[in-house]
Amino acid sequence: MRVDILSKEYPPAVYGGAGVHVAELVRALRERGDVDVQVRCFGASRDEAGTTAYADLPELATANAALQTLGVDLAIAADCVGADLVHSHTWYANFGGHLASLLGGMPHVVTAHSLEPMRPWKAEQLGGGYRISSFAEREAYEGAAAVIAVSAGMRADILKAYPSLDPDRVPVVHNGIDSQLWQRRTDEEVVRKHGVDPDKPSVVFVGRITRQKGLPYLLRAAASLPPDVQLVLCAGAPDTKEIMAEVEGLMTELQAGRDGVVWIPEMLPRNEVVALLSAATVFACPSVYEPLGIVNLEAMACELAVVATATGGIPEVVVHGETGWLVPIEQVDDGTGTPVDPDAFVADLAGALTEAVADRERARHFGLAGRARAVEHFSWGSIGDQTMAVYEQVLTR
């Protein structure tokens, strides 16, 4: 069986959870030995057998970014002819998979890592391109043989956003974690290099600066943390100038009122992220939209307790009172994920973080339980097997 996997992100150009998912899924499928996996990704050429990269079309160099994406999709779709199945990830590649399916007659499987209707703030970033990305996603989802949700919460969102989909064609296959790559490793030299004191309690955040990650709420909540607690932000790749300006303003205000606020804007190599996670007391995930949240699994695999918003697929990963704390949130029903009462959400987030750092032994116990849960329930080998089962099901319909 030949499966063509389509993705904008692929190593070394990985900047989000979807890229991590694709890289690990490809590895797990190839290790099975019973499937020919061809990767078709965006960007510069890769030095990897079975992987082909596609650059933006020069004719669209000055066009809206969404149109540039569709140009790459056209080139990818043409090369998928001959595959038994195509499997696309994120709207960037969904349209390429949809066109390939129409052209070659093979089934198209989508893994839903996010939903354009649930991210209306992207209109700030893409302008009219947001309408194009929404169109591309809708066409692909409604034409797909299966739409894999990465959590039960995500499945509910998919069926709400696209009610014409047959629920029987929307299975759940969780994201996973490589527990060998992500495990506790102490490296005080790396930690101190980034301005963090490993002997003091710390709250760490890892993620892009986007509306969905909720970083402004964390910055407001951090003002209430005990004065000896450090806040470590591995946060970069802002979606827009507006969200960056908001974060910079809140950061300046926070740093004026307390010490130990560390902002690392560049993407760090994995070993340095692991070192920072291993030195921390608790991981903070203040997201207002999160289909699953691989970052929580990465933190848990490093034996770190998690304080996270009880939204999307997060409660399927973080167990309240066992591996961390879930912060309640009532959200506006307009797709933005905005809290109905932002002040209450910030106060609850601050309360959970304060409770976590106040009892470091309890947090340590939660971290050990988190590692055990990540290893037992979220291995990539299992997720590769579940994905293959979806392939086999759609091929036998």
Salt bridges, closest charged atoms under 4 A:
ASP4 OD1 - ARG2 NE 2.87
ASP4 OD2 - ARG40 NE 2.96
GLU24 OE1 - ARG27 NH2 2.51
GLU31 OE2 - ARG27 NH1 3.35
ASP34 OD2 - ARG32 NH2 2.89
GLU48 OE2 - ARG30 NH1 2.98
GLU116 OE2 - ARG119 NH2 2.72
GLU116 OE1 - LYS122 NZ 3.49
GLU124 OE2 - ARG211 NE 3.90
ASP178 OD2 - ARG27 NH2 2.71
GLU188 OE1 - ARG192 NH2 3.81
ASP197 OD1 - ARG192 NH1 3.89
ASP199 OD2 - ARG192 NH2 3.35
GLU246 OE1 - ARG211 NH1 2.63
GLU246 OE2 - ARG220 NH2 3.63
GLU272 OE2 - LYS193 NZ 2.85
GLU272 OE1 - HIS194 NE2 2.67
GLU290 OE1 - LYS213 NZ 3.10
GLU303 OE1 - ARG364 NH1 2.98
GLU316 OE1 - HIS174 NE2 2.93
ASP333 OD1 - LYS160 NZ 3.04
GLU355 OE2 - ARG362 NH1 2.71
GLU376 OE2 - HIS377 NE2 3.93
ASP385 OD1 - ARG32 NH1 2.62
